[in-house]
Amino acid sequence: MEYSFKKGTALGGLALTLLFSGCDNDNYPDFLTEHQWVYVTNCNETINFSEDGSFSYHCDCGSPVGDYDLFDSYTYQEKTSEIILSPKQDGNVIPVLRQKKSRLLLETEGQIKEFFDIDDPMVPWPETYASYDPEDYTYNHSSYLALFDKAGDSISTAPSGYATDSSGYEEYLLTEKLAENVTFFKWTLKIEQINGEESISNNYEELTEEQAEEILKTGSAVGYVWYNNQIEIEKIVFANFS
């Protein structure tokens, strides 16, 4: 009887170990599965990582993004910070460059994109007006952010709905590095109703670093950013919409 009890206890302990290890599956981590990740552009892109290992990546129109309809499942490799898609073929690796709070920076098909968790109430849905960009001023941008507090080669960023008077937002702030050759631009978009018809005017201009700093001092700057392979901001287009 003693032998049977000890054997049963050991087997029960093993079963519990397997059960609890299964609940904490490193292949499908919470930072991927417990968020609704969206890249904000003129046709917003949603990337889904499910707890059962299924995968999809599509835009608002319902079409797949790039060739990602070729893949239907994934695993996460913690050692390399990579998402491995299946079936195995070209383009099946998505590097995870950064994840903090409701921001996820990925490299997909050679482009660096930042996804936001739209289920987070602290990340309001932004109005980027990208559909009014006939000259592709925002083409292949990495993210759309609130921008402020430039100091030397660093700058603070947050989700575009950032409000300094809202408690809890400090957790969403990132201090980021500016590339040595960073460039600054301003896109001014004006939309008016004239005689019942919509009138649109665009202006795009390059800024000096001093001009960019003056915009940042207002405390209400938003804009498009582009990251390089070192996760440095190499280009900023300030957005001035009215």
Disulfide bonds with the S-S distance in Angstrom:
none
